[in-house]
Amino acid sequence: MNKIRILQMGIEDWNEKYNIPEDVKVTFCPEELKKEKLIYEIVFIEHNLTEAQAKVVYDMSMSYCLFALDSFDMDDITKKLFERRMGKVLAANDVQDFLDNRAKDYYGNPYGEKFRPGSIGIAQGFKGSIKWNGQFSVSLEGDYGDSFNQIAFWRTNIPLEKNQAIEFWLEYKKAADIEIKLTIKQFVSGSLSDVMDSWEFSEEDLKEPVVIEGEKGNGPIFCSLSASGKGKLDIIALHDRHSRRGLGAFMVGGERHVTSEREEIFSYFDPGDLKPPLAVYFSGYKTQEGFEGYYMMRKMGCPFLLIAEQRFEGGGFYMGSPEYERLMVDVIDSYLNKLGFYPEELILSGISMGTIGSAYYGCDLRPHALILGKPLASLGDIAANERINRPKGFPTSLDLLRHYAGGMDKKAINELNERYWNKIRNTDFSHTKFIVSYMFEDDYDSTAYNKLLSELNSAGVQVYGKGLHGRHNDNSGGIAAWFKGQYDRVLREDFNR
């Protein structure tokens, strides 16, 4: 396991003053601080900094991970750094306790995943109907008994290390007469039957993510679901994520937003230099859960917001129920308001799956610019291309078509396409720039760019396009380079950065 790196801008070396845990490395810096490429997981300051020191600390730290001890009064330079890095104050007397009990939650590599629906096993005793809905969910309907009986389990065990915390979130829908319970067992490492620890979570517990900790040592964990009552139960997804014990979702400071139907949106906000614009980046398709684009957006210097979602296999393209879509707009609006910015000081951006989120919610937010790489738009056509143009290339598209349009026929394909295009053609984009890099032979959605040109009805809208030869994933490097270059140009020319 990589050690958690702490930079200490102090007076007395903590390596000599405190007991440093094995998984923590403290770098003491009494005065001169040299710029390094690395970014520390945690930075502590025990005195006011010079302008030069503050700049280096800013470059080598992350938001929400800067601490000042309460043993000194901050001057203007240090306060400014503290504000830009969303700093926290720690009592000098609490340093040892922090090192022992909290530093471990600032680990550098977040991780999350969800058990594949194909790994769900149905208990042999269940006599009702079973229906598999692609890679999205499995539907059970029948009588589960008057008391709790195991009805499903996940075949894939996952490792739990000593003192590690793992968070679980279960997506499901059920009839009112059904009650469920999630059971997690940890086995002795190397054993098939010796149980080291176990946890049970009721339906009430499952209203929030539940957390288990490896207090008794290393060993794999096994998850199963029990139910009682009668009716229909949809098991959609079980997510497991390395927990930060309340410090944030995936990243320290990451936030989780959830609808009444248990669908999640994740956001991570970095205030940058607190000057316009707010740059929003929607993550692309990925099976490892978490945010995307942190280091790229950090280099912009301006405030930025990362958006991610973990529905379906690799992501649900940011569409959803009316409640879900209102929540997405509210999340972005809340950070605009926090900064005191206007829509003309907003940029929405993304690559591939992220372009759907950017353009779709651009209709609601009317940003200054949309920066899109490998745009996708006609989700129905993307699913239709799975049969001939891209066989077995992106089966998630079929789940999206069935879920969002209720079928797999031409009517459903057109309905899903129109869900996106109706918003585009009925939006006034006269004050928005579209900056788009696309693939000429895109095997996902070859019509996205040209159709965008024809569907934009706004007078005065500006479109900048660059096409590259190849299929959707043939030149991701070229798309990313142009994407970054256009971001730099917009920041420089439109915001004097």
C-alpha positions as CSV (number, residue, x, y, z in Angstrom):
1,M,0.0,0.0,0.0
2,N,1.3,3.5,-0.9
3,K,2.1,5.7,2.1
4,I,0.0,8.8,2.7
5,R,2.3,11.8,2.2
6,I,2.1,14.7,4.5
7,L,3.9,18.0,4.0
8,Q,4.6,19.8,7.3
9,M,5.4,23.5,7.0
10,G,6.4,23.9,10.6
11,I,8.8,24.7,13.4
12,E,9.6,21.3,15.0
13,D,9.9,18.1,12.9
14,W,6.9,15.8,13.6
15,N,9.0,12.8,12.9
16,E,10.7,13.5,16.2
17,K,7.7,14.9,18.1
18,Y,5.0,12.4,17.3
19,N,4.6,8.6,16.7
20,I,4.1,8.4,12.9
21,P,2.0,5.5,11.7
22,E,3.5,3.0,9.3
23,D,1.3,4.0,6.4
24,V,2.1,7.8,6.8
25,K,5.2,9.7,5.6
26,V,5.8,13.2,6.9
27,T,8.1,15.6,5.0
28,F,9.3,18.4,7.3
29,C,9.9,21.8,5.7
30,P,11.0,24.5,8.2
31,E,11.6,27.3,5.8
32,E,12.6,27.0,2.1
33,L,10.1,25.1,0.1
34,K,11.1,23.8,-3.4
35,K,8.5,23.1,-6.0
36,E,8.1,19.4,-6.8
37,K,5.9,17.6,-9.3
38,L,4.2,15.5,-6.7
39,I,1.0,16.5,-4.9
40,Y,0.8,15.7,-1.2
41,E,-2.3,14.0,0.2
42,I,-2.2,16.3,3.2
43,V,-0.5,19.6,3.9
44,F,-0.1,21.1,7.4
45,I,1.0,24.7,8.1
46,E,2.0,25.9,11.5
47,H,2.9,29.5,10.6
48,N,2.2,32.2,8.0
49,L,3.7,31.8,4.6
50,T,5.3,34.1,2.2
51,E,3.8,34.7,-1.3
52,A,6.3,32.3,-2.8
53,Q,5.7,29.6,-0.2
54,A,1.9,30.0,-0.6
55,K,2.1,29.5,-4.4
56,V,4.2,26.4,-4.0
57,V,1.9,24.9,-1.3
58,Y,-1.1,25.7,-3.6
59,D,0.5,23.8,-6.5
60,M,1.5,20.8,-4.3
61,S,-1.8,20.4,-2.3
62,M,-5.4,19.4,-3.0
63,S,-8.5,21.2,-1.9
64,Y,-10.1,20.0,1.4
65,C,-6.6,18.5,2.3
66,L,-4.9,21.7,3.7
67,F,-4.8,22.2,7.5
68,A,-3.7,25.1,9.6
69,L,-3.0,24.5,13.3
70,D,-4.8,26.8,15.7
71,S,-1.5,27.9,17.3
72,F,-1.2,31.0,15.0
73,D,-3.3,33.8,13.5
74,M,-3.4,33.7,9.7
75,D,-2.3,36.8,7.8
76,D,-3.9,37.8,4.4
77,I,-1.6,35.7,2.3
78,T,-2.3,32.5,4.3
79,K,-6.0,33.3,4.5
80,K,-6.1,33.5,0.7
81,L,-4.4,30.2,0.3
82,F,-6.7,28.7,2.9
83,E,-9.8,29.9,1.1
84,R,-8.6,28.7,-2.3
85,R,-7.8,25.2,-0.9
86,M,-11.0,24.9,1.3
87,G,-8.7,24.6,4.3
88,K,-9.6,23.3,7.8
89,V,-8.3,24.3,11.2
90,L,-7.0,21.6,13.6
91,A,-6.2,22.0,17.2
92,A,-2.5,21.6,18.0
93,N,-3.4,19.1,20.7
94,D,-5.2,16.9,18.2
95,V,-2.3,16.2,15.9
96,Q,-1.4,12.8,17.2
97,D,-5.0,11.7,17.2
98,F,-5.3,12.9,13.6
99,L,-2.2,11.0,12.5
100,D,-3.4,7.8,14.3
101,N,-7.1,7.9,13.2
102,R,-7.8,10.2,10.3
103,A,-4.8,10.4,8.1
104,K,-5.5,7.0,6.7
105,D,-8.7,8.3,5.1
106,Y,-6.7,10.7,2.8
107,Y,-5.3,7.8,0.7
108,G,-4.4,8.8,-2.8
109,N,-6.1,6.3,-5.1
110,P,-9.9,6.2,-4.8
111,Y,-11.6,3.0,-6.0
112,G,-15.2,1.9,-6.6
113,E,-16.9,-0.7,-8.7
114,K,-20.2,-2.5,-9.0
115,F,-20.9,-6.2,-9.1
116,R,-21.9,-7.2,-12.6
117,P,-25.5,-8.4,-12.9
118,G,-24.1,-11.6,-14.4
119,S,-22.5,-12.4,-11.1
120,I,-25.8,-12.6,-9.3
121,G,-26.9,-16.1,-8.3
122,I,-30.5,-16.8,-7.4
123,A,-31.1,-19.1,-4.4
124,Q,-32.2,-22.6,-5.4
125,G,-35.2,-22.4,-3.0
126,F,-36.8,-19.5,-4.9
127,K,-39.8,-20.8,-6.9
128,G,-41.0,-17.6,-8.5
129,S,-40.2,-16.0,-11.9
130,I,-36.8,-14.7,-12.9
131,K,-36.1,-12.2,-15.7
132,W,-32.7,-10.8,-16.7
133,N,-32.8,-7.3,-18.1
134,G,-29.6,-7.2,-20.1
135,Q,-26.7,-6.0,-17.9
136,F,-29.0,-3.6,-16.1
137,S,-30.9,-5.7,-13.5
138,V,-32.6,-8.9,-12.6
139,S,-36.3,-9.0,-11.8
140,L,-37.8,-11.5,-9.3
141,E,-41.5,-12.1,-8.7
142,G,-43.1,-14.5,-6.3
143,D,-43.4,-15.5,-2.7
144,Y,-40.3,-15.1,-0.6
145,G,-41.8,-16.5,2.6
146,D,-43.1,-15.1,5.9
147,S,-39.6,-14.8,7.4
148,F,-36.3,-13.8,5.8
149,N,-34.9,-16.2,3.3
150,Q,-31.8,-15.8,1.1
151,I,-33.0,-15.1,-2.5
152,A,-29.8,-13.9,-4.2
153,F,-26.1,-13.7,-3.8
154,W,-23.1,-12.2,-5.6
155,R,-20.6,-14.9,-6.8
156,T,-17.6,-12.6,-6.9
157,N,-15.9,-12.1,-3.5
158,I,-13.9,-8.9,-3.0
159,P,-10.9,-8.4,-0.7
160,L,-11.1,-6.5,2.6
161,E,-7.8,-5.5,4.2
162,K,-7.2,-5.0,7.9
163,N,-8.6,-1.6,9.1
164,Q,-9.9,-0.8,5.6
165,A,-13.5,0.6,5.3
166,I,-15.7,-0.3,2.4
167,E,-19.0,1.3,1.6
168,F,-21.9,-0.5,-0.1
169,W,-24.9,1.0,-1.9
170,L,-27.7,-1.2,-3.2
171,E,-29.9,0.0,-6.1
172,Y,-33.3,-1.8,-6.1
173,K,-37.0,-1.4,-6.5
174,K,-39.6,-3.5,-4.7
175,A,-43.3,-4.0,-4.0
176,A,-44.5,-2.5,-0.7
177,D,-45.2,-5.9,0.8
178,I,-41.5,-7.1,0.4
179,E,-38.9,-6.5,3.1
180,I,-35.2,-7.0,2.3
181,K,-31.9,-7.5,4.2
182,L,-28.3,-7.3,3.0
183,T,-25.8,-9.7,4.7
184,I,-22.1,-9.4,4.3
185,K,-19.6,-12.1,5.6
186,Q,-15.9,-11.9,5.8
187,F,-14.0,-15.2,5.5
188,V,-10.6,-16.1,6.9
189,S,-8.1,-15.6,4.1
190,G,-7.6,-18.9,2.2
191,S,-10.7,-20.6,3.8
192,L,-14.0,-21.4,2.0
193,S,-16.1,-21.7,5.2
194,D,-14.5,-20.1,8.2
195,V,-16.3,-16.8,8.9
196,M,-14.1,-14.1,10.5
197,D,-16.8,-11.4,10.7
198,S,-20.3,-10.6,9.5
199,W,-22.7,-7.7,9.2
200,E,-26.5,-7.5,8.6
201,F,-28.2,-4.4,7.2
202,S,-31.9,-3.8,7.4
203,E,-34.0,-1.9,4.8
204,E,-33.8,1.1,7.2
205,D,-30.0,0.9,7.2
206,L,-30.0,0.7,3.4
207,K,-31.6,4.1,3.0
208,E,-28.0,5.4,3.2
209,P,-24.7,3.7,2.1
210,V,-23.6,1.2,4.7
211,V,-19.9,0.8,5.8
212,I,-18.0,-2.2,7.0
213,E,-14.5,-2.2,8.4
214,G,-11.8,-4.9,8.5
215,E,-11.3,-4.8,12.2
216,K,-10.3,-8.5,12.5
217,G,-7.8,-8.7,9.6
218,N,-7.5,-9.4,5.9
219,G,-10.0,-11.7,4.2
220,P,-12.5,-11.8,1.3
221,I,-16.1,-10.8,1.7
222,F,-19.3,-12.4,0.4
223,C,-22.6,-10.5,-0.1
224,S,-26.1,-11.9,-0.2
225,L,-29.7,-10.6,-0.2
226,S,-32.6,-12.0,1.9
227,A,-36.3,-11.1,1.5
228,S,-39.7,-11.8,3.0
229,G,-43.2,-11.1,1.6
230,K,-44.7,-11.3,-1.9
231,G,-44.4,-9.4,-5.1
232,K,-41.8,-8.0,-7.6
233,L,-38.3,-7.2,-6.6
234,D,-35.8,-5.6,-9.1
235,I,-32.1,-6.0,-8.0
236,I,-30.4,-3.3,-10.1
237,A,-26.8,-3.0,-8.7
238,L,-24.7,-3.5,-5.7
239,H,-21.8,-0.9,-5.5
240,D,-18.7,-1.3,-3.4
241,R,-16.4,1.6,-2.8
242,H,-13.3,2.3,-0.7
243,S,-14.7,4.6,2.0
244,R,-13.2,7.7,3.4
245,R,-15.4,7.5,6.6
246,G,-17.4,10.6,5.9
247,L,-14.6,12.8,4.3
248,G,-16.1,12.6,0.8
249,A,-17.3,10.4,-2.0
250,F,-14.4,8.9,-4.0
251,M,-12.2,12.0,-3.4
252,V,-11.9,14.0,-0.2
253,G,-14.6,16.7,-0.6
254,G,-16.5,14.7,-3.2
255,E,-20.3,14.9,-2.8
256,R,-23.0,12.4,-3.4
257,H,-26.6,13.4,-4.4
258,V,-29.3,10.8,-4.7
259,T,-32.9,10.7,-5.9
260,S,-35.9,9.0,-4.3
261,E,-35.4,6.1,-6.7
262,R,-31.8,5.6,-5.4
263,E,-30.1,7.0,-8.5
264,E,-26.9,8.8,-7.7
265,I,-25.0,11.9,-9.0
266,F,-21.5,12.6,-7.8
267,S,-19.8,16.0,-7.8
268,Y,-16.4,17.3,-6.9
269,F,-15.8,21.1,-6.6
270,D,-12.4,22.8,-6.6
271,P,-12.6,26.6,-6.2
272,G,-9.3,27.3,-8.1
273,D,-8.6,31.0,-8.0
274,L,-12.3,31.9,-7.5
275,K,-12.3,33.9,-10.7
276,P,-14.6,33.1,-13.7
277,P,-15.4,30.8,-15.4
278,L,-16.7,27.7,-13.6
279,A,-15.5,24.8,-15.8
280,V,-17.7,21.7,-15.6
281,Y,-16.4,18.3,-16.8
282,F,-18.7,15.3,-17.2
283,S,-16.9,12.0,-16.9
284,G,-16.9,9.6,-19.8
285,Y,-17.9,5.9,-19.8
286,K,-15.9,3.9,-17.3
287,T,-16.5,0.7,-15.2
288,Q,-14.2,1.8,-12.4
289,E,-16.3,4.2,-10.4
290,G,-15.1,7.7,-9.5
291,F,-14.3,11.0,-11.1
292,E,-12.5,11.6,-14.3
293,G,-10.4,14.6,-15.5
294,Y,-9.1,15.9,-12.2
295,Y,-5.5,16.7,-13.2
296,M,-6.5,18.1,-16.6
297,M,-9.1,20.5,-15.1
298,R,-6.8,21.4,-12.2
299,K,-4.3,22.8,-14.7
300,M,-6.9,25.3,-16.0
301,G,-6.5,27.3,-12.8
302,C,-10.1,28.4,-12.7
303,P,-12.9,26.9,-10.5
304,F,-13.9,23.5,-11.8
305,L,-16.6,21.0,-11.1
306,L,-16.3,17.3,-11.9
307,I,-19.6,15.3,-12.5
308,A,-19.8,11.5,-12.5
309,E,-22.6,8.9,-12.4
310,Q,-22.4,5.2,-12.0
311,R,-25.7,3.8,-13.3
312,F,-25.9,1.0,-15.9
313,E,-22.6,-0.7,-17.0
314,G,-20.1,2.2,-17.3
315,G,-22.6,5.0,-17.0
316,G,-26.2,6.0,-17.9
317,F,-25.3,9.1,-20.2
318,Y,-26.7,11.5,-17.6
319,M,-30.3,11.2,-18.7
320,G,-32.9,10.1,-16.2
321,S,-36.3,10.7,-14.5
322,P,-37.5,14.3,-14.2
323,E,-36.3,14.2,-10.6
324,Y,-32.9,13.1,-11.7
325,E,-32.5,15.7,-14.3
326,R,-33.7,18.5,-12.0
327,L,-31.2,17.3,-9.5
328,M,-28.4,17.5,-12.0
329,V,-29.3,21.1,-12.9
330,D,-29.6,22.0,-9.2
331,V,-26.2,20.6,-8.4
332,I,-24.4,22.7,-11.1
333,D,-26.5,25.8,-10.3
334,S,-25.6,25.5,-6.6
335,Y,-21.9,25.9,-7.4
336,L,-22.5,28.8,-9.8
337,N,-24.4,30.5,-7.0
338,K,-21.7,29.7,-4.4
339,L,-19.2,31.5,-6.6
340,G,-21.6,34.3,-7.5
341,F,-21.1,33.6,-11.2
342,Y,-23.7,34.0,-14.1
343,P,-24.5,31.5,-16.8
344,E,-22.2,33.4,-19.2
345,E,-19.4,32.5,-16.8
346,L,-20.0,28.8,-17.2
347,I,-18.4,26.2,-19.5
348,L,-19.8,22.7,-19.8
349,S,-17.5,20.0,-21.3
350,G,-17.0,16.3,-21.8
351,I,-15.7,13.6,-24.0
352,S,-17.8,10.8,-25.5
353,M,-20.4,10.0,-22.9
354,G,-19.7,13.3,-21.2
355,T,-20.8,15.2,-24.3
356,I,-24.4,14.0,-23.7
357,G,-24.4,15.5,-20.2
358,S,-22.8,18.7,-21.4
359,A,-25.1,19.5,-24.3
360,Y,-28.3,18.1,-22.7
361,Y,-27.9,20.2,-19.6
362,G,-26.5,23.1,-21.6
363,C,-30.1,23.5,-22.8
364,D,-31.1,24.3,-19.2
365,L,-28.1,26.3,-18.1
366,R,-27.2,28.2,-21.4
367,P,-23.4,28.4,-20.7
368,H,-20.8,30.6,-22.4
369,A,-19.3,27.5,-24.2
370,L,-19.8,23.8,-24.7
371,I,-16.5,22.0,-25.4
372,L,-17.2,18.6,-26.7
373,G,-14.9,15.8,-27.8
374,K,-16.2,12.8,-29.8
375,P,-19.8,14.0,-29.4
376,L,-22.6,11.5,-29.0
377,A,-26.2,12.6,-29.4
378,S,-28.6,10.1,-31.0
379,L,-28.6,7.4,-28.3
380,G,-31.2,5.3,-30.2
381,D,-28.9,5.2,-33.3
382,I,-26.0,4.2,-31.0
383,A,-28.0,1.2,-29.9
384,A,-29.1,0.4,-33.5
385,N,-25.4,0.4,-34.6
386,E,-24.7,-2.4,-32.2
387,R,-26.1,-5.0,-34.6
388,I,-24.1,-4.3,-37.8
389,N,-21.7,-1.4,-37.5
390,R,-20.3,-2.3,-34.1
391,P,-21.3,-5.8,-33.1
392,K,-20.8,-6.5,-29.4
393,G,-18.8,-3.2,-29.2
394,F,-21.1,-1.4,-26.7
395,P,-23.9,-3.6,-25.4
396,T,-24.7,-1.0,-22.7
397,S,-26.4,1.0,-25.5
398,L,-29.1,-1.7,-25.7
399,D,-29.8,-1.4,-22.0
400,L,-30.1,2.3,-22.4
401,L,-32.5,2.0,-25.3
402,R,-34.8,-0.5,-23.4
403,H,-34.7,1.5,-20.2
404,Y,-35.2,5.0,-21.6
405,A,-37.5,4.2,-24.5
406,G,-39.3,1.0,-23.3
407,G,-38.5,-1.2,-26.2
408,M,-36.0,-2.2,-29.0
409,D,-37.9,-1.4,-32.2
410,K,-37.6,1.6,-34.6
411,K,-40.2,3.5,-32.7
412,A,-38.1,3.2,-29.5
413,I,-35.0,4.2,-31.4
414,N,-36.6,7.3,-32.8
415,E,-38.1,8.2,-29.4
416,L,-34.7,8.1,-27.7
417,N,-33.1,10.1,-30.4
418,E,-35.8,12.8,-30.2
419,R,-35.4,13.1,-26.4
420,Y,-32.1,14.7,-27.0
421,W,-32.8,16.6,-30.2
422,N,-36.0,18.1,-29.0
423,K,-34.1,19.8,-26.2
424,I,-31.4,21.1,-28.6
425,R,-33.7,22.5,-31.3
426,N,-35.9,24.3,-28.7
427,T,-33.1,26.1,-26.9
428,D,-31.8,29.5,-27.6
429,F,-28.1,29.1,-27.9
430,S,-27.4,32.5,-29.4
431,H,-24.9,33.3,-26.6
432,T,-23.2,29.9,-26.5
433,K,-20.1,28.7,-28.4
434,F,-20.1,25.1,-29.6
435,I,-16.5,23.8,-29.8
436,V,-16.5,20.3,-31.2
437,S,-13.9,17.7,-32.2
438,Y,-15.4,14.6,-33.9
439,M,-14.5,11.5,-35.8
440,F,-15.4,11.3,-39.4
441,E,-16.0,7.5,-39.4
442,D,-17.5,7.3,-35.8
443,D,-19.0,3.9,-35.4
444,Y,-21.1,5.0,-32.4
445,D,-22.8,8.1,-33.8
446,S,-21.6,9.2,-37.2
447,T,-24.2,12.0,-37.6
448,A,-23.8,13.9,-34.3
449,Y,-21.7,16.8,-35.6
450,N,-23.6,17.4,-38.9
451,K,-27.0,17.0,-37.3
452,L,-26.0,19.5,-34.6
453,L,-25.3,22.0,-37.3
454,S,-28.7,21.5,-38.8
455,E,-30.7,21.4,-35.6
456,L,-29.3,24.6,-34.0
457,N,-32.0,27.1,-34.6
458,S,-30.4,30.0,-32.7
459,A,-29.3,33.2,-34.6
460,G,-25.8,34.1,-33.8
461,V,-24.7,30.7,-32.4
462,Q,-21.0,30.0,-33.0
463,V,-19.7,26.6,-33.9
464,Y,-16.0,25.6,-34.1
465,G,-15.5,22.1,-35.5
466,K,-12.5,19.8,-36.1
467,G,-12.8,16.4,-37.7
468,L,-10.3,13.5,-37.4
469,H,-10.4,10.3,-39.4
470,G,-11.2,7.1,-37.6
471,R,-13.8,5.3,-35.6
472,H,-15.0,6.5,-32.2
473,N,-12.0,5.2,-30.2
474,D,-9.3,5.4,-32.9
475,N,-7.7,8.7,-32.0
476,S,-8.5,9.5,-28.4
477,G,-5.1,11.2,-28.0
478,G,-5.8,13.6,-30.9
479,I,-9.3,14.4,-29.6
480,A,-7.9,15.1,-26.0
481,A,-5.1,17.4,-27.3
482,W,-7.6,19.5,-29.3
483,F,-10.0,19.5,-26.4
484,K,-7.3,20.9,-24.0
485,G,-6.1,23.3,-26.5
486,Q,-9.6,24.8,-27.1
487,Y,-10.1,25.1,-23.3
488,D,-6.9,27.1,-23.1
489,R,-8.0,29.3,-26.0
490,V,-11.4,30.0,-24.5
491,L,-9.9,30.8,-21.1
492,R,-7.3,33.1,-22.7
493,E,-9.5,34.9,-25.3
494,D,-12.8,35.1,-23.5
495,F,-11.8,35.4,-19.8
496,N,-8.3,37.0,-20.1
497,R,-6.7,34.2,-18.2
